[in-house]
Amino acid sequence: MARAVYVCGVGMIPFAKPGASAPYYEMGAEAARRALADAGVEYADIEQAYVGYVYGDSTCGQRALYPLGMTGIPIVNVNNNCSTGSTALFLARQAVESGAADCVLALGFEQMRPGALGSNYTDRPSPFEPFDEVCEELVGASDVPLAIRYFAGAGLAHMQRYGTRPETFAKIRAKASRHAARNPLALFRQEVTPEEVMASPVLMGPLTRLMACPPTCGAAAAVVCSEDYAKKKGLERRVKILAQAMTTDTPSTFAARNMMQLVGYDMSREAARRVYEAAGVGPEEIDVVELHDCFATNELLTYEALGLAGEGEGEKMVEDGDNTYGGRVVTNPSGGLLSKGHPLGATGLAQCTELVHQLRGSAGSRQVEGARLALQHNLGLGGACVVTLYQAV
């Protein structure tokens, strides 16, 4: 039988703009130190490490962890686009659950450049070629950066199908800023109004500049342990990984000829379905969510993919205030990618960090009262999606 897995420690450093951060290996080492200290273990106790980053040479994970100790353990470097950090967590959880290890570190970091995301390799085929072909067919050719084209197109598809208004996406961005104002680790802590969001420069379709997450540098980490190990060492066992699922694209990504499917709607829906089924809970039981709001349009799509709102009812969820404090489920209390920032390799573990604090009751002014079940959603195009359900025990 699978073993119970606990998140015994988390650590995160404040996120920063490109050019304003320490080098990647210093950020990674510091986040790992914080997670180890939070768990109450030494690096020598770690049996395996999974280290995620997107923009870096091979074995950057070793470069970040060797200052903590050169213990000879397996260090696996992970790259899965924007879901890299949660993929590292997925592998760490698997190692513990299977019995391969008892105490495992998941670490993610990113040292990013200013500007829109792009490929570092122009001398070989891009993994996004089939995505670009469908995108061009559906929204037309454009010099706009690919991520903006994809998620603007997905927002337009939702608007055309359900009558969603651009102002609703602006309200999501404004909500993110209100939440981030309470988070000392977030990059952007200034509150903005929906009117200010709408007045910012248009990127494409319904997307304005303030509806897009910023390039960010940062790091976050988690220590996951088996129940027996945690008991033996006297470690904290207040947060359990109740269920977790990872999905990749299926034929519908391209065959549906819909921008919502192209940006991972079906991956997200299937990962959430597996998690709910494995845990025996429904979306109506979730108290707090950290989801992948790389663009405000994707937050609304994800409400529906995760079952937090019915199909076509994402706008109603926003208008009713059911996505924030005092509503049905608090989404992105950290400020999300839109305000906290999105250092690709670190994002999944930053989400984990936030939710662990929420379930411990240690989130300060961001605390969701009585939080018992927390859902995490981390999406990477190309593609991979990881959904994780945590329980306060």
C-alpha positions in Angstrom: 0.0 0.0 0.0 1.1 3.6 -0.7 2.6 5.3 2.4 1.3 8.6 3.8 3.3 11.7 2.8 3.7 14.8 4.8 5.1 18.2 4.0 7.2 18.7 7.0 9.0 22.0 6.0 8.7 24.8 3.4 10.9 27.7 2.6 10.8 30.6 0.2 12.7 33.8 -0.5 11.2 37.1 -1.5 10.7 37.3 -5.3 12.5 40.0 -7.2 12.6 41.6 -10.6 15.2 40.3 -13.1 18.6 42.0 -12.4 17.6 42.6 -8.7 18.1 39.1 -7.4 21.1 37.1 -6.2 22.4 34.4 -8.6 20.2 31.3 -9.0 22.4 29.1 -6.9 22.4 31.5 -4.0 18.6 31.8 -4.2 18.2 28.1 -4.4 20.5 27.4 -1.5 18.7 29.9 0.7 15.3 28.5 0.0 16.5 25.0 0.7 18.1 26.2 4.0 14.8 27.7 5.0 12.8 24.6 4.2 15.3 22.4 6.2 15.1 24.8 9.1 11.3 24.8 9.0 11.3 21.0 9.0 13.9 20.7 11.7 16.2 18.4 9.7 19.7 18.7 8.4 20.8 18.5 4.8 22.6 15.2 5.8 19.1 13.8 6.5 18.0 14.3 2.9 18.1 11.1 0.9 17.1 12.4 -2.5 16.6 15.9 -4.1 14.5 17.0 -7.1 15.5 20.4 -8.3 13.5 22.4 -10.9 14.4 25.2 -13.2 13.7 26.1 -16.8 16.4 28.6 -17.8 19.7 27.1 -16.9 22.4 24.6 -17.8 22.3 21.0 -16.7 23.3 20.2 -13.1 22.3 23.7 -11.8 20.6 21.7 -9.1 23.9 20.4 -7.9 25.4 24.0 -8.0 22.6 25.2 -5.7 22.7 22.3 -3.2 26.5 21.6 -2.9 26.9 24.6 -0.5 24.6 22.8 1.9 26.7 19.6 1.7 28.2 17.2 -0.8 26.6 14.1 0.6 26.5 12.0 -2.6 22.7 11.7 -2.7 20.8 11.5 -6.0 20.0 15.0 -7.3 17.6 15.0 -10.2 17.3 18.1 -12.4 13.8 18.8 -13.6 12.5 21.0 -16.4 8.8 21.0 -17.3 8.1 24.6 -18.3 5.9 26.5 -15.9 4.9 23.4 -14.0 8.6 22.6 -13.2 8.4 23.2 -9.4 5.3 21.1 -8.9 6.8 18.4 -11.1 9.8 18.3 -8.7 7.3 18.0 -5.8 5.4 15.2 -7.7 8.6 13.2 -8.0 9.6 13.8 -4.4 6.2 12.7 -3.2 6.4 9.6 -5.4 9.8 8.7 -3.9 8.4 8.9 -0.4 5.0 7.3 -1.1 6.7 4.3 -2.9 9.1 3.6 -0.1 12.2 4.5 -2.1 13.1 7.2 0.4 11.9 8.7 3.7 13.1 12.3 3.6 13.2 14.1 0.3 13.8 17.7 -0.8 12.0 19.4 -3.7 13.6 22.7 -4.7 12.8 25.2 -7.5 14.4 28.4 -8.6 14.7 30.7 -11.6 16.9 33.6 -12.6 15.0 35.2 -15.4 15.6 37.9 -18.0 13.4 40.9 -18.5 10.6 40.7 -21.1 8.4 38.0 -22.5 9.2 34.3 -22.4 11.1 32.9 -25.3 13.3 30.0 -26.4 17.0 29.9 -25.8 17.5 27.6 -28.7 16.8 29.0 -32.2 18.8 26.4 -34.1 16.4 23.5 -33.6 12.7 22.8 -33.8 10.6 24.2 -31.0 8.3 21.9 -28.9 5.7 24.6 -29.5 5.5 24.2 -33.3 2.3 22.2 -33.2 0.8 24.6 -30.7 1.8 27.6 -32.9 0.1 26.0 -36.0 -3.2 25.7 -34.2 -2.9 29.1 -32.6 -2.2 30.7 -36.0 -5.2 28.9 -37.5 -7.5 30.1 -34.7 -6.3 33.6 -33.9 -4.2 34.5 -36.9 -0.5 35.2 -37.4 1.1 37.7 -35.1 4.5 38.9 -33.8 3.1 39.0 -30.3 5.0 36.7 -27.9 3.6 33.2 -27.9 2.3 33.0 -24.3 0.4 36.3 -24.8 -1.1 34.9 -28.1 -2.2 31.7 -26.4 -3.8 33.1 -23.3 -5.4 36.1 -25.1 -6.8 33.6 -27.6 -8.1 31.4 -24.8 -9.8 34.4 -23.1 -11.4 35.4 -26.4 -12.7 31.9 -26.9 -14.4 32.0 -23.4 -15.8 35.4 -24.2 -17.2 34.2 -27.5 -18.7 31.1 -26.0 -20.1 32.4 -22.7 -20.3 36.2 -23.1 -17.6 36.9 -20.6 -16.6 40.5 -20.3 -13.0 41.9 -20.3 -13.8 43.8 -17.1 -14.2 40.4 -15.4 -10.5 39.6 -16.1 -9.6 43.0 -14.8 -11.5 42.2 -11.5 -9.4 39.0 -11.2 -6.2 41.1 -11.5 -7.4 43.6 -9.0 -8.2 40.8 -6.5 -4.7 39.4 -6.9 -3.3 42.8 -6.0 -5.4 43.1 -2.8 -4.2 39.6 -1.7 -0.5 40.4 -2.5 -0.6 43.5 -0.4 -0.7 41.2 2.6 2.2 39.1 1.4 5.7 40.3 2.2 7.3 37.8 -0.2 5.3 39.0 -3.2 7.0 41.1 -6.0 4.1 43.6 -6.6 2.3 44.6 -3.4 0.6 47.8 -4.7 -3.2 47.5 -5.0 -4.7 48.3 -8.4 -8.3 48.8 -9.3 -10.2 47.1 -12.2 -10.3 50.5 -13.9 -6.5 50.8 -13.7 -6.1 47.3 -15.1 -8.3 48.1 -18.0 -6.5 51.3 -18.7 -3.1 49.7 -18.9 -1.7 49.0 -22.4 -3.4 46.4 -24.5 -1.3 43.3 -25.3 -3.8 41.4 -27.4 -7.5 40.7 -27.3 -8.8 41.2 -23.8 -5.4 41.2 -22.2 -3.8 44.3 -20.9 -0.3 44.5 -19.5 -1.5 44.3 -15.9 -3.3 41.1 -16.7 0.0 39.3 -17.4 2.4 38.0 -14.8 5.8 39.6 -14.6 9.1 37.8 -15.3 10.5 37.1 -11.8 13.5 35.7 -10.0 13.1 33.6 -6.9 13.3 30.2 -5.2 11.1 28.0 -3.0 11.5 24.5 -1.5 9.7 21.8 0.5 10.8 18.8 2.6 8.5 15.8 2.3 8.7 12.8 4.6 7.0 9.5 5.3 4.8 9.2 8.4 7.1 6.7 10.1 10.2 8.9 9.6 8.4 12.0 10.8 7.2 10.3 13.9 10.6 8.8 14.7 12.3 12.2 14.2 9.6 14.2 16.0 8.9 16.3 12.9 5.7 18.3 12.3 2.9 16.3 10.6 0.3 19.0 10.3 0.0 19.0 6.5 -0.5 15.8 4.5 -0.5 15.4 0.7 -3.9 13.8 0.4 -3.8 13.2 -3.4 -1.8 14.4 -6.3 -2.0 13.9 -10.1 0.1 14.9 -13.1 -1.3 15.0 -16.6 0.0 15.8 -20.1 -1.7 16.7 -23.3 -4.2 14.4 -25.0 -5.4 14.6 -28.6 -8.1 17.1 -27.6 -5.4 19.7 -27.1 -5.2 20.0 -30.9 -8.3 18.2 -32.2 -10.8 20.5 -30.3 -9.6 23.4 -32.4 -10.3 25.7 -29.4 -7.8 27.9 -27.7 -9.0 26.9 -24.2 -8.0 23.3 -24.9 -4.7 24.5 -26.5 -3.7 26.1 -23.2 -4.4 23.1 -21.1 -8.0 23.2 -20.0 -8.5 19.5 -20.5 -5.2 18.7 -18.7 -6.3 20.7 -15.7 -9.8 19.2 -15.7 -8.5 15.6 -15.8 -5.8 16.2 -13.1 -8.4 17.7 -10.8 -10.8 14.8 -11.5 -8.2 12.2 -10.6 -7.3 14.1 -7.4 -11.0 14.4 -6.2 -11.6 10.8 -7.0 -8.5 9.6 -5.2 -9.2 11.7 -2.1 -13.0 11.1 -2.0 -13.8 14.8 -1.9 -15.5 17.3 -4.2 -14.5 20.8 -5.3 -17.2 22.3 -3.0 -15.2 21.1 0.0 -12.0 23.0 -0.9 -11.3 26.0 1.4 -8.3 27.7 -0.3 -6.6 27.4 -3.8 -3.4 28.4 -5.3 -3.9 28.2 -9.1 -1.8 29.0 -12.1 -2.9 32.6 -13.0 -0.1 33.3 -15.5 -2.7 35.6 -17.1 -6.0 36.8 -15.7 -7.8 34.9 -18.4 -6.3 31.6 -17.3 -7.5 32.1 -13.7 -11.1 32.3 -14.9 -10.6 29.2 -17.2 -9.1 27.3 -14.3 -12.0 28.0 -11.9 -14.1 25.9 -14.3 -11.5 23.3 -15.1 -11.0 22.6 -11.4 -14.8 22.4 -10.8 -14.8 25.5 -8.6 -17.4 26.9 -11.0 -19.5 25.3 -13.6 -18.7 25.6 -17.2 -19.4 29.2 -18.3 -19.9 30.3 -14.7 -16.5 31.6 -14.0 -17.7 35.2 -14.5 -20.5 34.7 -12.0 -17.9 33.4 -9.4 -16.0 36.6 -9.8 -19.0 38.9 -9.7 -20.4 37.1 -6.6 -17.0 37.5 -4.8 -16.7 33.7 -4.4 -13.0 33.8 -5.3 -11.8 35.9 -2.3 -12.1 36.3 1.4 -15.7 36.1 2.6 -16.6 34.1 -0.5 -16.9 30.4 -1.2 -13.2 29.6 -1.8 -10.2 31.9 -1.5 -8.1 31.8 -4.6 -4.5 32.8 -4.7 -4.2 34.4 -1.2 -0.5 34.8 -1.9 -1.3 37.2 -4.8 -0.8 34.5 -7.3 1.6 34.7 -10.3 0.0 38.0 -11.3 1.2 39.8 -8.2 3.5 37.5 -6.3 5.5 36.8 -9.5 6.3 33.8 -11.6 9.9 32.5 -11.4 9.1 29.4 -13.5 11.0 26.7 -11.6 10.0 28.1 -8.2 6.3 28.7 -8.8 4.9 25.3 -7.9 6.9 25.2 -4.7 5.9 28.7 -3.8 2.3 27.7 -4.2 3.0 24.7 -1.9 4.6 27.0 0.7 1.6 29.3 0.8 -0.8 26.4 1.2 1.2 24.8 3.9 1.1 28.0 5.9 -2.6 28.3 5.3 -3.2 24.8 6.7 -0.9 25.4 9.6 -2.8 28.6 10.4 0.5 30.6 10.1 -0.4 32.8 7.1 -0.7 36.0 9.1 -3.0 38.6 7.6 -3.6 36.3 4.6 -5.0 33.5 6.8 -8.1 31.8 5.4 -10.1 31.1 8.6 -10.6 27.4 9.3 -8.8 26.2 6.2 -8.7 22.3 6.2 -8.4 21.4 2.5 -6.1 23.2 0.1 -5.8 22.7 -3.7 -2.8 23.5 -5.8 -2.8 23.8 -9.6 0.4 24.4 -11.6 0.3 24.4 -15.4 3.1 24.3 -18.0 2.4 24.5 -21.8 3.9 22.0 -24.0 2.5 20.5 -21.7 2.1 19.3 -18.1 -0.3 20.0 -15.3 0.1 19.0 -11.6 -2.8 19.2 -9.2 -2.2 18.6 -5.5 -4.6 18.3 -2.6 -3.3 19.0 0.9 -5.1 18.3 4.2 -4.6 19.8 7.6 -4.3 17.0 10.1 
